[in-house]
Amino acid sequence: MARQNRRLTRDARYGRYVDGPDPLAPPVDLTEALDAIGEEVMAGYSPERAMREFLRRGGKDQAGLDELARRVAERRRELAERHHLDGTLQEVKELLDRAVLAERKQLARDVDIDDGDRMLAEMQLDHLPASPAAAVSELGGYEWRSQEARADFERIKDLLGREMLEQRFAGMKDALENATDEDRAAIQEMLGDLNTLLDAHRRGVDTQEQFEEFMAKHGDYFPEQPATIQELLDTLAERAAAAQRMRNSMTAEQRAELDALAQQAFGSPELMQSLAELDANLQSLRPGEDWGGSERMDGDEGLGLGDGTGVFQDIADLDELAEQLAQSYDGSRMDDIDLDKVARQLGDEAAVDAKTLQALERALRDSGTVKRGTDGQLKLTPKAMRQLGKALLRDVADKMSGRQGNRDLRQAGAAGERSGATREWAFGDTEPWDVTRTITNAITRTAGEGGSTAAGVHIEIGDVEVQETEARTQACVALLVDTSFSMAMDGRWVPMKRTALALHTLITSRFRGDDLQLIGFGRHAEVMDIEQLTGLDAMWDKGTNLHHALLLANRHFRKHPNAQPVLLIVTDGEPTSHLESSGDVFFSYPPHPVTVALSVRELDNSMRLGAQTTFFRLGDDPGLARFIDSMARRVGGSVVAPELDDLGAAVVGSYLGSRDPGGRGGHGDSFWGGRGSWAG
């Protein structure tokens, strides 16, 4: 048994895991993808398009579809510019020239040849046609004196036969080098049986048994080992179509030369007849292949018929990959990309990049990040919104962390702030234990009772101390965001959405007792959920209806009479529209006095409801600055004029300060003076 185990261990082989996803592969990191997709969605792209754009661009350390497509185009251009198509003709001409030269030498040195025969042979060699095909045909009955010349001439026929077969069956050229008459007869028999099988299939009378008999007899000629006649057809038709495209790409003179030479293949026209029948069967059975295409090939490296067919297959592979990488057809998926073709044409590194992109798309779809709605379009799920919001909140925390007076967002919670003091636990307490004080009390008590702690410390109820917290007031928050066309036009659309999502995430995850309402106001105002706001397309209607937005905010405050109202207004313009009693929207620019008066009246109502108001002024318009400053002074509010990338931190900081007036996050800490300005 031990010897058997050692033998099994010695014979073990390890390779790539190919049956589905690698179970030991690390999970795909969606952080970068989700951030990028979220940015695109907030900029107005659909989630479907946003995901496609990320896959197209790739990540910091990940090539995207565009980079792979560039490599495909570069590889295709390289193939077309490197080669020309008369490689076989050139090889035939070289063999012919060598044979003629060897024959001339033999005629010159052989003294036993009759002078008349020598003169006649030299005249025939001197007047050979310029066309290699015509020369080969004329020398078909020539009696060679030189054994070397005869061998080279026979090589021409052998070369043509192998090239013709290589065009249809990859690898045949090398396999038939130095072929015997028996080898050629076996090839002819295989072609006859193949045409019989294909003809039966074309007429619908073939059977699987007939195919299996054919493969049992001739399977060595098909290294792909097709399991069905359909697979056999796919392999043959793909290569035959590439051979036809190569022929289409030749000049008329090149085609005529090859056709004439082909009659000399293996010294028998039967081969060409069988191949012509094969081509006809394949074109009939696979009309969808590209039989009519062509390429311009004007490089320096000559291609033989077999190698040229392989190059044209490579070009077809590259064209197919280009289409797959474009992902521009209906129902396209990353899984459509043929990884084997990517590896074959671009190398293993490119295949790894493509596989990673496939895994990214699969993870985005399968992880609950995106889902397809009833309208057939992809949408970001609530889970994705939470992940994106957390990322934005971390970004906000990073911006705030270096500013004096900031509170740590990680310590914020709905239950209250820790005061730093502790007290003995009492029945009903829900505050967190102070573990250090509790264990210290247990050790002190055990030592005072004369006991030992060697066997461990036993905690009793009297040892437990809890951390005291200060009660937190519930807040009722209204975030009013300007959705007028100027916000989109001046690049403020995405920062506005990022700000709303960061604040929404903070409140829903850390301050669950608070109630946030998001209100977008352009020509009119609307209460929005976070998914609606983040997916909102740019609004090109003119109008800044602060009056309507304040009406909705005050309604929100009245629904929560026991909560602290917090009013946060993000805008880049003076109010230019208001809601009339009829429900119609009135618009006027410059702002109409009635519009301003109605907006001021609703702001006064917010003040009477106890709202702590902060304006976030975007832009450098002096008129807007004067107007907002006067509005803020009227209600005892504050004004923040942050730069766009500081907007999220400004709003979150103001919210935290409104919940703790005079504390570390309050308005009194003017910590925005670095890149924006604080006034109030």
C-alpha positions in Angstrom: 0.0 0.0 0.0 2.8 2.4 0.9 4.5 1.7 -2.5 1.1 2.3 -4.3 0.7 5.7 -2.4 4.2 6.7 -3.4 3.5 5.8 -7.0 0.2 7.8 -7.0 2.0 10.8 -5.6 4.8 10.5 -8.1 2.3 10.3 -11.0 0.2 13.2 -9.9 0.0 16.1 -12.4 -1.2 19.6 -11.8 -2.7 22.0 -14.3 -5.0 24.9 -14.8 -8.5 24.6 -13.4 -10.7 24.8 -16.5 -14.2 23.6 -15.4 -15.8 26.9 -14.5 -14.4 29.7 -12.2 -11.3 28.8 -10.2 -12.6 28.0 -6.7 -9.3 29.1 -5.2 -9.1 32.5 -7.0 -9.4 35.6 -4.8 -12.8 37.3 -5.0 -13.1 40.2 -7.4 -12.7 43.6 -5.8 -15.7 45.7 -6.9 -14.7 48.9 -5.0 -13.0 50.7 -7.9 -15.7 49.5 -10.3 -18.6 50.6 -8.1 -17.0 54.0 -7.4 -16.5 54.6 -11.1 -20.0 53.4 -12.0 -21.5 55.5 -9.3 -19.8 58.6 -10.6 -21.1 57.9 -14.1 -24.6 57.3 -12.8 -24.6 60.6 -10.9 -23.4 62.3 -14.1 -26.5 61.1 -15.8 -25.4 57.8 -17.4 -27.7 54.8 -17.0 -26.2 52.0 -14.8 -25.9 49.8 -17.9 -23.9 52.4 -19.8 -21.9 53.2 -16.7 -20.9 49.6 -16.3 -20.0 49.3 -20.0 -17.9 52.5 -19.8 -15.9 51.1 -16.8 -15.3 47.8 -18.5 -14.3 49.7 -21.6 -11.8 52.0 -19.7 -10.6 49.4 -17.2 -9.1 50.2 -13.8 -5.9 51.5 -12.5 -4.1 48.2 -12.8 -6.5 46.5 -15.2 -6.6 46.8 -19.0 -10.1 47.5 -20.4 -11.9 46.6 -23.5 -10.6 49.6 -25.4 -7.0 48.6 -24.7 -7.6 45.0 -25.8 -9.4 46.2 -28.9 -6.3 48.4 -29.6 -4.1 45.4 -29.4 -6.4 43.5 -31.7 -6.3 46.2 -34.3 -2.5 46.5 -34.0 -2.1 42.8 -34.5 -4.4 42.8 -37.5 -2.5 45.7 -39.1 0.8 43.9 -38.4 -0.4 40.8 -40.2 -1.7 42.7 -43.2 1.4 44.9 -43.5 4.0 42.2 -43.0 3.0 39.7 -45.7 2.4 39.3 -49.4 0.6 36.4 -51.1 3.0 35.1 -53.7 5.1 33.0 -51.4 4.2 29.7 -53.0 4.9 31.2 -56.5 8.2 32.5 -55.3 9.1 29.1 -53.8 8.1 27.3 -57.1 10.2 29.8 -59.1 13.3 29.2 -56.8 13.0 25.4 -57.2 12.5 25.8 -60.9 15.5 28.0 -61.3 17.6 25.7 -59.2 16.6 22.7 -61.3 17.3 24.4 -64.6 20.7 25.6 -63.3 21.6 22.1 -62.1 20.5 20.7 -65.5 22.6 23.2 -67.4 25.7 22.2 -65.4 25.0 18.6 -66.1 24.7 19.2 -69.8 27.9 21.2 -69.8 30.1 18.6 -68.1 28.5 15.3 -69.4 30.7 14.3 -72.4 28.7 11.2 -73.2 25.6 13.2 -74.3 25.1 13.5 -78.1 25.9 17.0 -79.3 22.6 17.3 -81.1 20.7 16.2 -78.0 22.7 18.6 -75.8 22.0 21.5 -78.2 18.2 20.6 -78.3 18.0 20.4 -74.5 19.9 23.7 -74.0 17.5 25.4 -76.5 14.5 24.1 -74.6 15.9 25.4 -71.3 16.8 28.8 -72.9 13.4 29.4 -74.2 11.3 28.5 -71.2 8.2 30.8 -70.7 8.6 33.5 -68.1 5.5 32.2 -66.3 6.5 29.5 -63.7 3.3 27.6 -64.3 3.9 27.5 -68.1 7.5 26.5 -67.5 6.6 23.7 -65.2 4.0 22.5 -67.7 6.5 22.6 -70.6 9.1 20.7 -68.5 6.5 18.0 -67.6 7.8 15.7 -70.3 11.4 16.8 -70.2 14.0 14.0 -69.7 16.3 15.3 -66.9 20.0 14.3 -67.1 20.7 15.7 -63.6 19.4 13.7 -60.7 19.6 16.9 -58.5 17.5 18.8 -61.1 14.9 16.0 -61.4 14.6 15.9 -57.5 14.0 19.7 -57.4 11.4 19.5 -60.2 9.6 16.6 -58.4 9.6 18.8 -55.3 7.6 21.4 -57.1 4.7 18.9 -57.7 5.0 17.6 -54.1 5.1 21.2 -52.7 2.0 22.2 -54.7 0.1 19.1 -53.5 1.0 19.7 -49.9 0.2 23.4 -50.1 -3.2 22.7 -51.6 -4.0 20.2 -48.8 -2.6 22.5 -46.1 -5.1 25.1 -47.2 -8.0 22.8 -46.2 -6.3 20.7 -43.5 -3.9 22.5 -41.1 -0.7 20.6 -40.5 -1.0 18.5 -43.7 2.1 20.2 -45.4 4.5 18.9 -42.8 2.8 15.6 -42.4 3.1 14.8 -46.1 6.7 15.8 -46.6 8.5 13.0 -48.4 5.1 11.3 -48.9 5.0 8.0 -50.7 2.5 6.9 -53.3 0.7 5.0 -50.6 0.4 8.2 -48.6 -1.0 10.1 -51.5 -3.5 7.3 -52.2 -4.6 7.4 -48.6 -5.3 11.1 -48.9 -7.2 10.7 -52.1 -9.3 8.0 -50.3 -10.0 10.2 -47.3 -11.1 13.0 -49.6 -13.5 10.7 -51.5 -15.0 9.4 -48.2 -15.3 12.9 -46.8 -17.1 14.2 -49.9 -19.5 11.2 -49.7 -20.2 12.0 -46.0 -20.8 15.7 -46.7 -23.0 15.0 -49.7 -25.1 12.7 -47.6 -25.3 15.3 -44.9 -26.3 18.0 -47.4 -29.1 15.7 -48.6 -30.1 14.9 -44.9 -29.5 11.1 -45.2 -26.3 10.9 -43.1 -26.2 9.2 -39.7 -24.0 9.5 -36.6 -22.8 5.9 -37.3 -21.6 7.0 -40.7 -19.7 9.9 -39.2 -18.1 7.6 -36.5 -17.1 5.1 -39.1 -15.4 8.0 -41.1 -13.6 9.2 -38.0 -12.5 5.7 -37.0 -11.0 5.3 -40.5 -9.5 8.8 -41.1 -9.5 10.4 -37.7 -5.7 10.9 -37.8 -6.2 13.6 -40.4 -8.3 15.7 -37.9 -6.3 16.6 -34.8 -9.2 18.6 -33.5 -11.1 15.3 -33.0 -14.6 16.6 -33.8 -17.4 14.7 -32.0 -20.1 15.4 -34.5 -20.4 16.2 -38.2 -21.4 19.7 -37.2 -18.1 20.2 -35.4 -16.2 18.7 -38.4 -18.1 21.1 -40.7 -17.2 24.1 -38.5 -13.5 23.3 -38.6 -13.4 22.6 -42.4 -15.6 25.5 -43.5 -13.7 28.1 -41.4 -10.4 27.1 -43.0 -11.8 26.7 -46.5 -13.4 30.2 -46.3 -10.0 31.6 -45.2 -8.4 29.9 -48.2 -11.1 31.5 -50.5 -10.5 34.9 -49.0 -6.8 34.5 -49.6 -7.5 33.6 -53.2 -9.8 36.6 -53.5 -7.0 38.8 -52.3 -4.6 37.8 -55.0 -4.2 39.5 -58.4 -5.7 37.9 -61.4 -2.2 36.9 -62.6 -1.4 35.2 -59.3 -4.7 33.3 -59.4 -4.1 32.2 -63.0 -0.5 31.0 -62.2 -1.7 29.0 -59.2 -4.6 27.4 -61.0 -2.2 26.3 -63.8 0.3 25.0 -61.3 -2.3 23.2 -59.3 -2.9 20.8 -62.1 0.7 19.5 -61.5 0.0 18.8 -57.8 1.2 15.3 -56.9 1.4 14.8 -60.7 -2.4 14.1 -60.9 -5.4 16.3 -61.5 -7.6 14.1 -59.3 -6.5 16.0 -56.2 -7.8 19.3 -57.5 -11.1 17.6 -58.5 -11.6 16.3 -55.0 -10.7 19.6 -53.4 -13.1 21.5 -55.7 -15.9 19.1 -54.8 -15.0 19.6 -51.1 -15.1 23.4 -51.4 -18.5 23.2 -53.2 -19.9 21.0 -50.4 -18.6 23.3 -47.7 -20.0 26.5 -49.3 -23.4 24.8 -49.7 -23.4 23.6 -46.1 -22.0 26.8 -44.5 -23.1 29.7 -46.6 -22.8 32.0 -43.6 -19.0 31.9 -43.7 -17.2 34.8 -45.3 -16.5 33.4 -48.7 -16.3 36.7 -50.5 -14.0 38.8 -48.4 -10.5 40.0 -49.3 -7.5 41.8 -47.8 -4.8 44.1 -49.1 -1.5 42.3 -48.3 1.6 44.2 -49.5 4.3 43.4 -47.0 7.8 42.0 -47.5 7.3 38.5 -46.2 5.9 36.0 -48.6 3.2 33.6 -47.6 2.6 30.1 -49.0 -0.9 28.8 -49.6 -1.0 26.9 -46.3 0.6 29.6 -44.1 -1.4 32.3 -45.9 -4.7 30.5 -45.1 -3.6 30.4 -41.4 -2.9 34.1 -41.5 -6.4 34.7 -43.0 -7.9 32.6 -40.2 -6.0 34.7 -37.7 -7.4 37.8 -39.3 -10.9 36.3 -39.1 -10.3 35.6 -35.4 -9.1 39.1 -34.8 -12.2 40.5 -36.6 -14.4 38.3 -34.4 -12.6 39.4 -31.3 -13.0 43.1 -32.3 -16.7 42.6 -32.5 -16.8 40.8 -29.2 -14.8 43.5 -27.5 -16.9 46.3 -29.0 -19.9 44.8 -27.1 -22.1 46.9 -29.5 -24.7 44.3 -30.5 -27.9 43.5 -28.7 -27.6 41.3 -25.7 -23.8 41.5 -25.6 -22.1 40.1 -22.6 -18.5 39.9 -21.5 -18.8 36.1 -21.5 -19.1 36.3 -25.3 -15.4 37.0 -25.5 -13.5 33.9 -26.7 -10.6 33.6 -24.2 -8.9 30.9 -26.2 -8.8 33.2 -29.2 -7.6 36.1 -27.1 -4.7 33.9 -25.8 -3.9 32.6 -29.2 -3.8 36.1 -30.9 -2.7 38.4 -28.1 -1.0 36.2 -25.5 -1.8 34.8 -22.1 -1.5 38.2 -20.4 -4.3 39.7 -22.5 -6.4 36.6 -21.9 -6.0 37.2 -18.1 -7.1 40.8 -18.6 -10.2 39.6 -20.6 -11.0 37.0 -18.0 -10.8 39.5 -15.2 -13.2 41.8 -17.0 -15.6 38.9 -17.4 -15.3 38.2 -13.7 -16.0 41.9 -12.9 -19.1 42.0 -15.0 -20.3 38.7 -13.5 -19.6 39.9 -10.0 -21.4 43.2 -10.6 -24.5 41.3 -11.9 -24.4 38.4 -9.4 -23.4 40.3 -6.2 -26.6 42.3 -6.0 -24.8 45.5 -7.2 -26.9 45.9 -10.3 -30.2 44.3 -11.3 -32.5 44.4 -14.3 -35.7 46.3 -13.7 -39.1 45.6 -15.2 -38.3 47.9 -18.1 -35.3 45.7 -19.0 -32.7 48.3 -17.9 -30.0 47.7 -15.3 -30.4 49.7 -12.1 -28.2 50.1 -9.0 -29.6 48.2 -6.1 -30.0 49.5 -2.6 -27.0 47.4 -1.7 -24.9 49.2 -4.3 -26.2 52.6 -3.1 -25.1 51.7 0.4 -21.6 50.7 -0.7 -21.3 53.8 -2.8 -22.5 56.0 0.0 -20.0 54.4 2.4 -17.2 55.1 0.0 -18.3 58.7 -0.3 -18.6 59.0 3.4 -15.1 57.8 3.9 -13.9 60.4 1.4 -15.8 63.1 3.4 -14.3 61.8 6.6 -10.8 62.0 5.1 -11.4 65.6 4.1 -12.6 66.5 7.5 -10.0 64.5 9.5 -7.3 67.1 9.2 -9.5 70.1 10.1 -9.5 71.4 13.6 -12.6 70.8 15.6 -13.9 67.9 13.6 -15.7 65.0 15.3 -14.8 61.5 14.3 -17.6 60.1 12.1 -16.8 56.6 13.3 -17.7 57.5 16.8 -21.1 59.1 15.9 -24.2 57.0 16.7 -27.9 57.3 17.4 -27.7 56.5 21.0 -25.7 59.5 22.2 -22.2 60.7 22.7 -19.9 59.2 25.4 -19.2 61.7 28.1 -15.9 60.1 29.3 -17.4 59.3 32.8 -18.4 55.8 34.0 -20.8 54.6 36.7 -22.0 51.3 38.2 -24.3 49.3 36.1 -28.0 49.5 37.1 -30.9 47.4 35.9 -32.2 48.6 32.6 -29.0 50.3 31.5 -28.2 49.8 27.8 -24.9 51.8 27.7 -21.8 49.9 26.7 -19.6 48.4 29.4 -16.3 50.0 30.3 -14.3 46.7 30.1 -11.1 48.1 31.6 -12.9 49.5 34.7 -15.0 46.3 35.1 -12.0 43.9 35.1 -10.0 46.2 37.4 -12.9 46.2 39.8 -13.1 42.4 39.7 -9.3 42.1 40.4 -9.4 44.6 43.2 -12.4 42.9 44.8 -10.8 39.4 44.5 -7.5 40.6 46.1 -9.4 42.4 48.9 -11.2 39.2 49.7 -7.9 37.4 50.0 -8.5 35.3 46.9 -6.1 34.5 44.0 -6.4 35.4 40.4 -4.2 32.5 39.2 -7.3 30.5 38.2 -8.9 33.5 36.4 -11.0 36.5 37.3 -14.7 36.1 38.1 -16.8 39.1 37.4 -19.8 39.9 39.6 -22.7 42.3 39.0 -21.2 44.8 41.3 -18.0 45.0 39.3 -19.6 46.1 36.1 -19.3 49.8 35.1 -20.9 51.4 32.0 -19.9 54.4 30.0 -22.1 57.4 30.5 -23.5 59.0 27.4 -25.2 62.3 26.8 -28.7 62.1 25.4 -28.9 63.0 21.7 -31.7 65.1 20.3 -33.5 63.7 17.4 -33.1 65.8 14.2 -35.5 66.4 11.3 -33.3 67.2 8.3 -34.2 68.7 5.0 -31.5 68.8 2.3 -32.5 71.2 -0.5 -30.4 70.7 -3.6 -30.6 73.0 -6.6 -31.3 71.1 -9.8 -31.5 74.1 -12.2 -29.7 74.0 -15.5 -26.8 76.1 -14.2 -25.8 73.3 -11.8 -25.3 70.9 -14.7 -23.8 73.6 -17.0 -21.1 74.6 -14.4 -20.1 71.1 -13.4 -21.9 71.1 -10.0 -24.3 68.2 -10.8 -22.1 65.3 -9.6 -20.7 67.0 -6.5 -24.4 67.8 -5.5 -25.4 64.2 -5.9 -22.3 62.9 -4.0 -23.1 65.3 -1.2 -26.7 64.1 -0.9 -25.6 60.4 -1.0 -22.9 60.9 1.6 -25.4 62.7 4.0 -28.1 60.1 3.3 -25.6 57.3 4.1 -24.4 59.0 7.3 -27.9 59.4 8.7 -29.3 56.0 7.7 -26.3 54.2 9.1 -25.2 56.3 12.1 -28.1 58.5 13.1 -31.1 56.3 12.4 -33.2 58.3 14.8 -33.0 61.3 12.5 -35.3 61.8 9.6 -33.8 63.1 6.3 -35.8 64.4 3.4 -34.1 65.1 0.0 -35.7 67.9 -2.0 -34.6 68.9 -5.5 -35.6 72.3 -6.8 -35.4 73.6 -10.3 -38.3 75.2 -12.1 -40.4 73.4 -9.4 -39.5 71.3 -6.4 -39.9 67.6 -5.7 -39.3 65.2 -2.8 -36.9 62.5 -4.0 -35.6 59.2 -2.7 -31.9 58.7 -2.9 -32.0 56.4 -5.9 -34.1 58.9 -7.8 -31.8 61.8 -7.0 -28.5 59.9 -7.8 -30.0 58.7 -11.1 -31.4 62.1 -12.0 -30.5 63.4 -15.5 -29.4 66.9 -15.9 -32.4 69.3 -15.9 -32.2 72.0 -18.6 -35.4 73.9 -17.6 -34.7 77.4 -16.4 -35.8 78.2 -12.9 -34.7 78.1 -9.2 -37.9 77.5 -7.2 -36.6 77.9 -3.6 -40.1 78.9 -2.6 -41.6 75.5 -3.5 -38.6 73.7 -1.9 -39.1 75.5 1.4 -42.8 74.7 1.4 -42.0 71.0 1.2 -39.2 71.3 3.8 -41.6 73.1 6.3 -44.2 70.4 5.7 -41.5 67.8 6.6 -40.6 69.8 9.8 -44.3 70.0 10.9 -44.6 66.2 10.6 -41.9 65.9 13.3 -42.8 68.4 16.0 -40.6 66.8 18.6 -37.4 66.8 16.5 -34.8 69.5 15.9 -35.3 70.9 12.4 -32.2 71.2 10.3 -32.4 73.1 7.0 -29.5 72.6 4.5 -29.7 74.5 1.2 -27.3 73.9 -1.7 -27.7 76.4 -4.5 -25.8 78.4 -7.1 -28.5 81.0 -8.0 -31.1 83.4 -6.6 -34.7 82.3 -6.7 -36.2 82.9 -10.1 -39.5 81.0 -9.8 -42.2 80.4 -7.3 -45.4 78.3 -6.9 -48.6 80.3 -7.3 -51.8 79.5 -5.5 -53.2 77.9 -8.6 -50.4 75.4 -8.6 -48.7 76.9 -11.7 -45.1 77.9 -11.7 -44.1 81.5 -12.2 -40.7 82.2 -13.7 -38.8 85.5 -14.2 -35.2 86.5 -14.6 -34.0 88.8 -13.1 -35.8 87.6 -10.0 -39.2 89.1 -9.5 -39.9 90.8 -6.2 -42.9 88.6 -5.6 -40.7 85.5 -6.0 -38.1 86.8 -3.5 -40.9 87.8 -1.1 -42.5 84.4 -1.1 -39.1 82.7 -0.7 -38.3 84.9 2.3 -41.7 84.3 3.8 -41.2 80.5 3.7 -37.7 80.9 5.2 -39.2 82.9 8.0 -41.7 80.0 8.6 -38.7 77.6 8.8 -37.2 79.9 11.5 -40.5 79.9 13.5 -40.4 76.1 13.4 -37.0 76.3 15.0 -34.9 75.3 12.0 -31.1 75.8 12.1 -30.4 76.9 8.6 -27.2 76.7 6.5 -26.8 77.9 3.0 -24.1 76.3 0.8 -23.4 78.9 -1.9 -21.7 77.6 -5.1 -20.1 80.0 -7.5 -18.6 83.5 -7.2 -21.5 85.7 -8.2 -21.4 88.8 -6.0 -25.1 89.4 -6.3 -25.9 85.8 -5.2 -23.5 86.3 -2.3 -25.2 89.4 -1.1 -28.6 87.9 -1.4 -27.8 84.7 0.5 -25.9 86.6 3.2 -28.9 88.7 3.8 -31.2 85.7 3.9 -28.9 83.9 6.4 -28.7 87.0 8.7 -32.5 87.3 8.6 -33.0 83.8 10.1 -29.8 83.6 12.2 -28.3 81.0 9.8 -24.9 80.5 8.3 -23.4 80.6 4.9 -20.7 78.2 3.6 -19.0 78.9 0.2 -17.0 75.7 -0.3 -15.1 74.6 -3.4 -16.9 71.8 -5.2 -14.7 69.0 -3.9 -15.3 70.3 -0.4 -19.1 70.4 -0.7 -19.8 67.0 0.8 -17.5 67.6 3.8 -19.1 71.1 4.3 -22.7 69.7 4.4 -21.9 66.8 6.6 -19.9 69.0 9.0 -22.8 71.4 9.2 -25.2 68.6 9.9 -23.1 67.3 12.7 -22.7 70.8 14.1 -26.4 71.4 14.1 -26.9 68.3 16.2 -24.3 69.6 18.7 -24.5 73.4 18.7 -21.4 75.0 20.3 -19.7 71.6 20.4 -16.8 70.3 18.4 -18.8 70.3 15.2 -20.6 73.5 15.8 -20.7 76.6 13.7 -18.4 78.4 16.0 -15.4 76.3 14.7 -14.5 78.1 11.6 -12.5 75.2 10.1 -13.5 75.8 6.5 -11.2 78.7 5.9 -8.5 76.6 4.1 -10.1 76.1 0.6 -13.6 77.6 0.9 -14.9 80.3 3.2 -17.2 80.3 6.2 -19.5 83.2 7.1 -22.3 83.4 9.6 
